[in-house]
Amino acid sequence: MAGGLPTRTAPTPSARLNHRLITALLLDCSRADGGVALSIRRIGTVSGGRLLSKLKSLHAVVRLFGVWWSAEVEPESHVRYFANRGLLDGIQLLIGACTLVFAVIPLVIQFSPSGPATHAAWLVSCVLALSALIWTGVWWFGPWPSRLWSILFTVYADVGITVVALTYSNRLAGMFGLNALVLVSVYAKFFETPKVLALHTVVMLSGVVVFATSIAAGPDGDPYLAAANALVAVVSLMVTPVVIQFGIWMLRSDANDSMTDELTGLLNRRGLNFYIADLARQRRDGADSVMAVVIDLDRFKSINDSFGHATGDAVLVRSARRIVHSVRGSALVARIGGEEFVVVDTAPPEHVRGIAERIRAAISAPADIAPVTASVGVASVALTDFQRTGAQPSAVLAAAIEYADRAMFDAKRTGGDATAERASASKMIRCQPDCRPGGRCPEAVAVGSTAFGDGCRRAEVC
């Protein structure tokens, strides 16, 4: 420097190379100005398109979060899911074990220099440890808690873990102790609603803020360490649980869509096969059989020909709604073909025909625009056939539907708008006890019967 002005220096070899490259690029641009301008416009268009696409994707995610937040989530359905698969007792034992860990931690930390420094803090830790032992007993020896008790457990765990962490004399160790809230997050993801999970997240955020402030403003305050730990806690404790539950909700929604008929909202064949195992495990009102009712709308093609396909779709939706309203809420109602529906439910054999007749009567209403009648076939299967060793519920159901379908065609042959019943389908799906692998069942077996025993093969229906 001289007089505050920069001195001229010789350019380095790398600077000269860069200068030549820039000059060459400028010359090329001057020779093909239009082409370069066009390329720049294309690059700008592509970049702008990508940015717009990302913004639209972000907007879609925000909208999905809104739907997730307002969705009617039923944690009880998750409880039933695990119970029907024999997993609920194991889950209760696991939750009880985690709660026992919550009881042990306050006792162990008493012997650490980072533990409670005052008598009051020590007393609070002991009380919380004792209460955690009580909750352990509730989980291990009691039934699954009700919705109210489940929420109380979540609140207790949030408050208890945070308070125990606050009793630590070392604030950094206390902030690390908040990691135990991740276990509460796992519980809330499966067994609580999004709103309860959000409340749990607020509690965690409050704890993180308190500890971060204490670390930053303490005698040996380190705001940078506080900020770093706070960021880690925010991601691991708050963002991750919400995103995971949101992702599980999306996957579950897609799975539900794959098992639902798009037009009527009823189950499709896949959904029917999925839920039949749950239905067969639940014995209601002392019912010892499962009924399969096949409903086929009479002369439906003439409705499409006379009124158009839009009206035909409306008739399908109307019929589906009436079928649903004519059976119990526990029944499985599915559309398995163009104008063919199936109802599956547990019922005493003597009530089966009456239920089928009620469904038939509900569908037909002469005052309707494009009135339609239905032919109904019904068959029943012993509940024990679903519970037989080696039986596949979907295959047993297929046999029952096959039998009910034959009954439906019996009703069709009488002119339609009728109900027909076949004798119990159990006799055609039950394998003899002495049936051996590789052998042939001496009794007639229905379609799909390979699931009824290793040696059962398909045979003609009686």
Secondary structure in CASP SS format (residue, H / E / C, confidence):
PFRMAT SS
TARGET T0000
AUTHOR 0000-0000-0000
METHOD secondary structure of the structure
MODEL  1
M C 1.00
A E 1.00
G C 1.00
G C 1.00
L E 1.00
P C 1.00
T C 1.00
R C 1.00
T C 1.00
A C 1.00
P C 1.00
T C 1.00
P H 1.00
S H 1.00
A H 1.00
R H 1.00
L H 1.00
N H 1.00
H H 1.00
R H 1.00
L H 1.00
I H 1.00
T H 1.00
A H 1.00
L H 1.00
L H 1.00
L H 1.00
D H 1.00
C H 1.00
S H 1.00
R H 1.00
A C 1.00
D H 1.00
G H 1.00
G H 1.00
V H 1.00
A H 1.00
L H 1.00
S H 1.00
I H 1.00
R H 1.00
R H 1.00
I H 1.00
G H 1.00
T H 1.00
V H 1.00
S H 1.00
G H 1.00
G H 1.00
R H 1.00
L H 1.00
L H 1.00
S H 1.00
K H 1.00
L H 1.00
K H 1.00
S H 1.00
L H 1.00
H H 1.00
A H 1.00
V H 1.00
V H 1.00
R H 1.00
L H 1.00
F H 1.00
G H 1.00
V H 1.00
W H 1.00
W H 1.00
S H 1.00
A C 1.00
E C 1.00
V C 1.00
E C 1.00
P H 1.00
E H 1.00
S H 1.00
H H 1.00
V H 1.00
R H 1.00
Y H 1.00
F H 1.00
A H 1.00
N H 1.00
R C 1.00
G C 1.00
L C 1.00
L H 1.00
D H 1.00
G H 1.00
I H 1.00
Q H 1.00
L H 1.00
L H 1.00
I H 1.00
G H 1.00
A H 1.00
C H 1.00
T H 1.00
L H 1.00
V H 1.00
F H 1.00
A H 1.00
V H 1.00
I H 1.00
P H 1.00
L H 1.00
V H 1.00
I H 1.00
Q H 1.00
F H 1.00
S C 1.00
P C 1.00
S C 1.00
G C 1.00
P E 1.00
A C 1.00
T C 1.00
H H 1.00
A H 1.00
A H 1.00
W H 1.00
L H 1.00
V H 1.00
S H 1.00
C H 1.00
V H 1.00
L H 1.00
A H 1.00
L H 1.00
S H 1.00
A H 1.00
L H 1.00
I H 1.00
W H 1.00
T H 1.00
G H 1.00
V H 1.00
W H 1.00
W H 1.00
F H 1.00
G C 1.00
P C 1.00
W C 1.00
P C 1.00
S C 1.00
R H 1.00
L H 1.00
W H 1.00
S H 1.00
I H 1.00
L H 1.00
F H 1.00
T H 1.00
V H 1.00
Y H 1.00
A H 1.00
D H 1.00
V H 1.00
G H 1.00
I H 1.00
T H 1.00
V H 1.00
V H 1.00
A H 1.00
L H 1.00
T C 1.00
Y E 1.00
S C 1.00
N C 1.00
R H 1.00
L H 1.00
A H 1.00
G H 1.00
M H 1.00
F H 1.00
G H 1.00
L H 1.00
N H 1.00
A H 1.00
L H 1.00
V H 1.00
L H 1.00
V H 1.00
S H 1.00
V H 1.00
Y H 1.00
A H 1.00
K H 1.00
F H 1.00
F H 1.00
E C 1.00
T C 1.00
P H 1.00
K H 1.00
V H 1.00
L H 1.00
A H 1.00
L H 1.00
H H 1.00
T H 1.00
V H 1.00
V H 1.00
M H 1.00
L H 1.00
S H 1.00
G H 1.00
V H 1.00
V H 1.00
V H 1.00
F H 1.00
A H 1.00
T H 1.00
S H 1.00
I H 1.00
A H 1.00
A H 1.00
G C 1.00
P C 1.00
D C 1.00
G C 1.00
D C 1.00
P H 1.00
Y H 1.00
L H 1.00
A H 1.00
A H 1.00
A H 1.00
N H 1.00
A H 1.00
L H 1.00
V H 1.00
A H 1.00
V H 1.00
V H 1.00
S H 1.00
L H 1.00
M H 1.00
V H 1.00
T H 1.00
P H 1.00
V H 1.00
V H 1.00
I H 1.00
Q H 1.00
F H 1.00
G H 1.00
I H 1.00
W H 1.00
M H 1.00
L H 1.00
R H 1.00
S H 1.00
D H 1.00
A H 1.00
N H 1.00
D H 1.00
S H 1.00
M C 1.00
T E 1.00
D C 1.00
E C 1.00
L C 1.00
T C 1.00
G C 1.00
L C 1.00
L E 1.00
N C 1.00
R H 1.00
R H 1.00
G H 1.00
L H 1.00
N H 1.00
F H 1.00
Y H 1.00
I H 1.00
A H 1.00
D H 1.00
L H 1.00
A H 1.00
R H 1.00
Q C 1.00
R C 1.00
R C 1.00
D C 1.00
G C 1.00
A C 1.00
D C 1.00
S E 1.00
V E 1.00
M E 1.00
A E 1.00
V E 1.00
V E 1.00
I E 1.00
D E 1.00
L E 1.00
D C 1.00
R C 1.00
F H 1.00
K H 1.00
S H 1.00
I H 1.00
N H 1.00
D H 1.00
S H 1.00
F H 1.00
G C 1.00
H H 1.00
A H 1.00
T H 1.00
G H 1.00
D H 1.00
A H 1.00
V H 1.00
L H 1.00
V H 1.00
R H 1.00
S H 1.00
A H 1.00
R H 1.00
R H 1.00
I H 1.00
V H 1.00
H H 1.00
S C 1.00
V C 1.00
R C 1.00
G C 1.00
S C 1.00
A C 1.00
L E 1.00
V E 1.00
A E 1.00
R E 1.00
I C 1.00
G C 1.00
G C 1.00
E C 1.00
E E 1.00
F E 1.00
V E 1.00
V E 1.00
V E 1.00
D E 1.00
T E 1.00
A C 1.00
P C 1.00
P H 1.00
E H 1.00
H H 1.00
V H 1.00
R H 1.00
G H 1.00
I H 1.00
A H 1.00
E H 1.00
R H 1.00
I H 1.00
R H 1.00
A H 1.00
A H 1.00
I H 1.00
S C 1.00
A C 1.00
P C 1.00
A C 1.00
D C 1.00
I C 1.00
A C 1.00
P C 1.00
V C 1.00
T C 1.00
A E 1.00
S E 1.00
V E 1.00
G E 1.00
V E 1.00
A E 1.00
S E 1.00
V E 1.00
A E 1.00
L H 1.00
T H 1.00
D H 1.00
F H 1.00
Q H 1.00
R C 1.00
T C 1.00
G C 1.00
A C 1.00
Q C 1.00
P H 1.00
S H 1.00
A H 1.00
V H 1.00
L H 1.00
A H 1.00
A H 1.00
A H 1.00
I H 1.00
E H 1.00
Y H 1.00
A H 1.00
D H 1.00
R H 1.00
A H 1.00
M H 1.00
F H 1.00
D H 1.00
A H 1.00
K H 1.00
R H 1.00
T C 1.00
G C 1.00
G C 1.00
D C 1.00
A C 1.00
T E 1.00
A E 1.00
E E 1.00
R C 1.00
A C 1.00
S C 1.00
A C 1.00
S H 1.00
K H 1.00
M H 1.00
I H 1.00
R C 1.00
C C 1.00
Q C 1.00
P C 1.00
D C 1.00
C C 1.00
R C 1.00
P C 1.00
G C 1.00
G C 1.00
R C 1.00
C C 1.00
P C 1.00
E C 1.00
A C 1.00
V C 1.00
A C 1.00
V C 1.00
G C 1.00
S H 1.00
T H 1.00
A H 1.00
F H 1.00
G C 1.00
D C 1.00
G C 1.00
C C 1.00
R C 1.00
R C 1.00
A C 1.00
E C 1.00
V C 1.00
C C 1.00
END
